[in-house]
């Protein structure tokens, strides 16, 4: 049963497996998935008979698909260009090479570990 649910989900929602895989542009695939999501929101709202349900369903779909898109984009960036995530998290007043005291730049010893290690 779990395999059936997994395969069913991927057969519809995974653009790498469903027929949308034939669309080469990822942005176009995403847009087609968005349009399909909106269509299903409208259908669901008609079935329930309440326009409010459409709004809730549409917002939920936008949030869900948007979050999936951001996650996939982050994973792809990490895989293809990991240097993108080379952040420097030193505080502005203290770095590895110098620190500022009363508006004056003081050079530190090259072997200074930085931080509060003194």
N, C-alpha and C positions, 0 to 999 in steps of 0.2 A: 504493500500500500504506500509506504514512504517513497519508494522508487517511482511509482506511478504519479504521485503528487509532484515530486521533483521534476520528472520528465514533462508533465503537463505544464507546470509553471515555466520551465525553460522553453518549451515549445511555443509559448505565447509571449512571454516577457523578455526573453534573452535574444537581443537582436543579432547575436553571433550565431544563433542556432535556428531561429525562425526564418521564414522566407525573406525578411528584410535584410538578411546577411548579404543578399545580392546587390544591395545599394552600396556603392563603394564609399560614399561620403558619410562619415559618422554624424555630422551635424544634420544632414538630411534624414538619416535614420531616426535620430532623436526627435526631429520635428514630426515625422510621420507617427512615431509612438505618442507624441503629445496630442496630435489630432485624434488618434484612436482613443486615447484616454478621455478627451473631451466628449467624443461621440458616446462612449459608454456612460459618462456622467449624465448626459442628456437622456439616454435610454433609461437609465436607472431612475432618474427624476420623473419621467413619464410613467414608469411602472408604479412607482410609489404614489404619484399624483400630487407632488408638492414641489414647487419651484425652489423653496428653501433648501430642500435636499440636494438640488442641483448645485447650489452655491457651496454647500459644505463638501459635497463630493468633488467638485471641481478644484477647490482649494486643497483638499487632501491629495488629489492626484498631482497637482502642481508641486506641492511640497515633497511628496514621495519621489516623483520622477526627477525633480530638481536635485534632491539629496543623492539619489543614485548617480546622476550625471556628475555632480561635484566629486563624489567618491571615485568613480571610474576615472575621471580626468586627473585626480590627484595620484591614483595608482599608476596610470600611464605615464605621467610626468616623472614620478619616482623611478619607473622602470627605464624610460628612455633618456631622461636628463636629470640624474640624481643631483648634479651640482646646483640645481635650482634651489635645493633645500639647505645649502650651506649658509646658515645664518650665524651672525656674530652676536651672542647674547651678553656681551660685557656691558656693564653699566657705563653711562657716559663719563662719569668721573674717574673710572678706574679701568684701564686696559692693560694688556701685557707689556706695553712699552713705556707708558707714562701715566701720570695722574695729575689732576688739577687741584691745587690748594690755593685758596684765596685769589683765584684768577691767574695764577702762575702755573705754567706747565713744568712739571718736575719729571725728568727722565729717570726710569728705574733700571736697576741692574738687569742685564739680559737673562740671567738665571733666576730672577724673581718669579716665584710661582703665581703671584697675583692673588687676589681675593684676601681673605682674612687669615692667612697662614702664618703671619709674623708672630 
